[in-house]
Amino acid sequence: MTGERELLARTAELAIEFVESLDTRAVRPELAYADALAAFDAPLPDEPIDPLAVVEELARVAEPGLTAMGSGRYFGFVIGGAVPASLATDWLVSAWDQNTALAEPTPATSALETVTGRWILDILRLPAHCSFAFVTGCQMAHVTALAAGRHEMYRRAGWDLPERGLAGAPALRVVVGGKRHVTLTRALRLLGFGREQEVVLPADAQGRMHVEELADAIDPETPTIVCVQAGEVSTGAFDDLATAADVAHAAGAWVHVDGAFGLWAAASPSLAHLVAGNDRADSWATDAHKWLNVPYDCGIAICAHPEAHRAAMEYAAPYLTVADGAAARDPMGYGPEFSRRARSAPVWAALRSLGRSGVADIVDRCCRHARTLADELSRLPGCEILNDVVLNQVLLRFEDDETTDAVVAAVQAGGEAWMSGTLWDGRRAIRISVSNWRTGDADVARTVAAFAGAHSTARTATRP
């Protein structure tokens, strides 16, 4: 059997080779799911196999079916890459194998999380007293933050949720925008909120909630959570966060901000105006594995009411030595998981290596590239840019649905770049998300050329 040092060294080589191929390999995967399944599909082995042979087999079989999501020309689903310090630290985290749940057995990584959370509050311009949790992604950040909001709103209504549960609880209303993200909807369902409890406010042409209708949507006698967006997923548009906070708080409601990627506008002095009033909300959900460019999986839930946050994540067991709050901070006291990796460490490494100006530079460069893509693509015949490019999102379509779908399919198939198709107001569209620190001027030029070629081919194919 191969020794552990040799195994890890070879694994590092394979990882480095993959990272170094990102600029030249096709962005799309070479294998379809069915082919990848056939390649992996085998009976469970009866006897041990040399670990090196296992790793070599995995790399050989899997790599053709991998999308180059770390490439500077991957523009799908608002996915960032991994800055070098965060990637290297993520490798260390796996080697350390610390279950960072309790401070007593994991003092180093628990202390690191405390500091990293403070840095996050600082760079996102949020109140220093806020609590935070490092979770798997924005989906679970929503669940965590909204659980705190649910707990607090029931407390204000005189209902002891931990003691009495949801059965027979007073009605609780949730106000959402017409273009809210699906992860917010799913979080609400996981927490027991149905469609009948939702008040859906219409959105404007950019996907912004009509906050002028918010006051009429809130009944001061009904516990209410208002969910607003910092960065609509297709257009990048921001709800009027300041007005929403003022109106909601005047009626005693809780304000939750979906800031999966848009919250990072706060890190840029030139874009911070987009999140004006954001610091007056009650909870926030964001991702580090998007615009901060750390490896998956790392979302962050933030709460302006630490006591409600801790109460919603109640934890206790005879075998747990629970921190008293003054001497140490137990990470599991703020998130839904008992078992979890030290996922704040790559965030610490990214912030430590980039500094405040480095994070701002990533955000600013991505937005500049988005504007360039919009300007260049708008010159193609029949191309319409559907959004005001206020952040890193470009939403476009061509002369009809058939051509739009044909263009995005051709770009994906060509392998030069990858972005997703979508529906916007009932019409087919293409969504470009510029979120990767690697994206440079050359990547933008290559992507524009890929669109030009795909559009020319699509127009020829669809002509009668």
N, C-alpha and C positions, 0 to 999 in steps of 0.2 A: 504494500500500500504506500502511496505517495505521502511524504511527510507534510506536516501542516504548513511549514514555512514555504516549501516549494509550491504547495497548492495555492496559498494566498498570493504568492508572487506571480504565478501564472494567471490567476484570476485578475489581478491588477493589470497585467499586460493586456488581457482581453478587453477589459473595461477601457483602458487608454486607447487601444486601437479603435474601438467603437466611437469614442468621443472625437478622436482625430479624423474620423471618416465623415463627420457631420457636414462638412462643406462640400463634399464631392459625391456622397451617396444620394440616391433618389430619396426624396422626402417621403414619398408613399411607400408602403410595404410591398414587397415583391410577391408575397404569398397571401392568398385569400384565407379566410378562417377555415374553410373546409380542408384546404391543403395543409395548413398548420396542424389541424386536428389529426389528420391522417399521419403526419410526420411524427407526432408525439404519441399517438394511440398505440399502446403496447400493454401487455399484462404486467402487473406488479412483479418485479423480480423476486425470486425465492432466496437468493444469496446476495451478500454484499458485493458492491462494485467499487473499484478504486475511485475515490472522490475526484481525482483529477480527470479521469475518463468521463465522469458525470458532468463536470463543469465544461469540459471541451465539447461534449455532445450537446449540452444545453446551448452554448454559444453558436455552434454550427447549425443547429436546427432552428433556433429561435430567431437569429438575426435577420434572415430573409423576411420574416413576418413582423419585424419591428418598424414602426413609423419613426422617422427621425424628428421626434418632438422637440429635441434640443437644438435643432437646426435654426439658423437665422431666417429661414424661409418657410418655417411652419407658422401659419397664421390662423389655426383653427382653435375654437373653443377657449380663447383667452388663456392659453397655456404658456407659461414662461419656461425658460431653461433652468440651468443651475450654474450660478457663478462658481468659479473654481474653489474658493474657500468653503462654500457650503457643500459642494460635492465631496471634497476630501473629508470634511468633518462628518458627513453622513456615513462614509466608510468607517470612520473611527467609532461612531455611535454603534454601528452593528458589531464591531469588534469588542467594544466595552460591554455590550449586552446588559445595560442597566434598565431594570424595570422602574422607571422614574414615576413612582406613584406616591411614595412616602419619603420624607426628608431623612428619617433616621438611617435606613439602609443605603440611601443614595444621596449623601450630602452634597457631593460635587455637582451632579447634574440638576439636583433640586435647587441649589443656590444659583446655578447658572440660569435656570428658568426664571427665578425671581428677578435677576438683573435684566435678562432679555425682555421680559414683560415690561419693565420700566422703560427700556429703550423704545419699545414699540409704542407705548403711550406718548413718549416724547416726540418721536418722528411723525406720528399721526396727529399730533396736536390735540390730544385728548387729556382730560383731567387726570392729574397724577394720583388721585385717590382711587381710581377705577381698579377693579379686579379683572383678572384675565385667565383664560385657559387655552392651552395649546391642544388642539383636537385634530381629527383626521383631515378636515377640510371645511369649507364654508357651509356645507350641508349640516355637519354636526355643530358648527359654530352657531348656526341659526337655532338648532334644537336647544343648545345649552343656554344661549342668551334669552330665548323666548320662554324657556322653562323658568328662568329667573323672573321674567316679566309676569308670567302667569302666577307664580307664587306671590309676588308683591301685590298684584292687582286684587287677588283674592284676600290677601291680608288686609288691604285697605277696605275691602267690602265686609270684613268681619268673618271671613270663612277660613278656618284652619285647614289648609289643603293637606299637609302631611298627616294630620290626624283623621280627617273626614273623607279625603279623596274627592274624586270628581262626581261620584253619584250624588245627585241632589244638590250640587253646587249651583250658585246663582249663574245666570246667563253671563257669558263673557263675549264681547264683540271684538272683532279684528277688522281694521280698515286697511285695505291694500289697494295698490294701483292696478290699472288694467293691463300693464305690461310688467308686472312683477315676475321674478325669476321662478322657475319650477322648483328650485331647492327650497325656496321660502314656503311654497305651497305644501311641499312634502313634509317640511318641518312642522307646519301647523297640523297636518293630518297625524303625524306621529305623536303629537302632544294632545290629540283628542279634539281638535277644532275642526268642525265640519263646514261645508259650504254655506249652510244656513246661518252660521255665525259670522260670515264675511260680509262686509260692505265694500263693494268694488267701485272705486272712483275711476272715471274715464281718464285716459291718457291723451296727450296732444300728439301732434305728428311726429315728435321726436321721442315719444315714450314717457314723457314727464307726467306725473300725477297732477290732476287739476286740484291743487291745494286750496283754491278759493271755495271748493265745495266741502272742505274738510270739516268746518265748524258744524254744518248741518248733518254731517255723518256721525257725529259723536253725541251720545246721550250722556250727560253728566251723571245720571243715576245708574248707568250700566258700566261696569268695569270694561275698559277698552284698551287695546294695544293698537297703535298706529305703526304700520310698516312702510318705510320710505326707502328710496333707492339712491345710492351714490354711484352712478354709472350703470345705465341701462345696457343690457348685455349685447345688443345689436348696434345701438347708436352711441353709447357712452354718455348719454344725457343724464343730468342730475335733477332730481326733484328739488323744489325750493325747501331746503332743509331747515333754514331759519324760521320761515313762516310756519312750516309744519310743526316744529317744536313749540313755537309760541302758542299756536292755536290748540294743540293737543294738551299741553301742560295747563293752559287756562281752564280746560275742562277736566283736568285730573287724569288724563290718559298717559300711558307709557309709550315712548317713542323708540322704535327699533330701526336701525339703519342696516340695509343690505349693501355692504361696501366691498363685495368679494374682490374686485380689482380697483374700483374707482376711489376707494378710500385712500389709496396711495397717492392721489393727486395732492394730498396734504403735504407730502414730502417735497414737493416742488414749489419754491417761492413764486414761480410764474403761474402755477395752476391752483394754488391753495384757495383762491377766491371761489372755486367751484364747490368747496365744502364749507363755505361760510355758514355758521350756525350749527354745524355738525356736532360741535362739542357740547351742545345743550341737550343732546339725546340721552336716553337711558341705557341703551345697549347697542352694540355694534357686532357685525360679523364680517370677517375678511379672510383672505388667504395670504399666506406667505409664499406658497408654491405657485403663485401667479406672478405678480409684478416684482416681488422681492427676489424672485428667481432662486429659490431653494428647492431641493428635491422633494418629490411627493413623499409622504403625505403630511401637510401642515397647514391647518386652518387656525384662526384665533378668534375666540369669543371674548368680548370685553363688556364689562357691566359697570355702570356708575353707582350701583347699589350693592356693595360687596356682601352685606348681610343677606340680602335676598338671593344673591348668587350662591353663597355657601349653603343656605337653607335648601335651595332647590336641588343641590347636589349632595344631599345628606349621605354621610358614610360613617359607619361604626361597626366594629366587630370585636369580640374578645381578644383576638390575636393581633389586632392592630394597635401600634403605639402612635396615637394621634398627636400631631403637633399642637401646642397650645396657642399658636397664632402669633405670639410675641417672639418666641425663640426660633421658630422655623415655619416655613410654609409648605404644606403637603400639596403637591400638584393634584392628587386625586380629589382633593376637596373642592375643586373648581371645574372639573370635567366629568363626563359620564363613564370614563374607563377606569377600571382598577389596574389593568395591565396595559402598559404603553411604553414605547421606546422614548429615548430622550430627544424628542423631536424639536425642542427649543434650541438644541446645540447648533444645528446648521443655520438657524436664524441668527443666533449670536455671531457665528462666524461670518455670515454675509454682512451684517451690520458693522462688525468690527473691521472687516477688510475694506468695505466700501466707504464707511463714514457717512455722515449726513449728505455731503456734496455728491458722493458717488451714487447714492440711491436717487437723489434728485436728477442726476445726469442720465440714469437709465430711464426714468420716467419721461424726461424731456426729449431724449433721443427717440424713444418709441413714438411719442406724439408727433415729433417732426417727421419721422418716416411715414406715419399714417397720413399726414397732410400731403406729403409728396406723392404717395400712392394715389390718393384721391385726385390730386391735380393731374397726374400723368394719365390715369385710367379714364378720367372724364374726357380726354381728348380722343378716345377711341370712338368710332362711329356707333351711335345708338346707346352709348353707355350713360347712365344716369346715376349720379351720386345722391342717395336718398336721405342722408343725414348731414347735419352740421358737424363737421369733424372737430369736436371740442376736446377730444381726448385721444385714445389709441384705437378707436373703432372706425371702420369704414364700411358702410352699407351701400351696395350698388346693385343695379340690374341692367339688363340689356333690353332690346326693343320689345321682347315678349318672353313669356315663361319658357317656351321651348328653347329659345336661343340662350337664355340665362342658364338653364340647366345644362345645356350642351357645353357652354363655355367652362363652367366650373368643373364639369366632369372631365373635360379635355385637359385642363390645367392639372387636376389631380393625377390623371393618368400619365401625364408627361413627366412627373417626378421632380420638376424644378421647384415647385412650391405646393403647399397644401392649405386650403381654406375650406370652409363648409358652406353649403347652400342652406337657405332658410326660407321661411315665409314671413313677409312683412305686410300687414294690412291686406292679407288674402292674395298677395302676388309673390311669385318666386323671386328670390334675391340672393345675393352672395355677401357673406359677412367676413371681413378681414380683421383680425385682432393682432395688433403688433405689441407683443409683450415680452420679447426675448432680448436679453442683453447682447446676444451675438448679432442681432440684425444690424446690418450696415448698408451703406449706400449701394454697394454692389448687389446685395440681396434684393434691394428694392428694384434696381434696374433689371435684374434677371426675372423678377416676378412680373414686372410690367411687360417685358418681352414675351413671357409665357402667355400672358393674357392676350396680347396682340395676335400671336400666332393661333391661339385657341379660338379667338373671335373670328379671325379670317376663315378658319376651317369651318366653324359652325355656320357662318353666313353662307358659305358656298354650299354646304350640305343641305341647308334649309330653303335655298332658292328653288322655285318651281322650274 
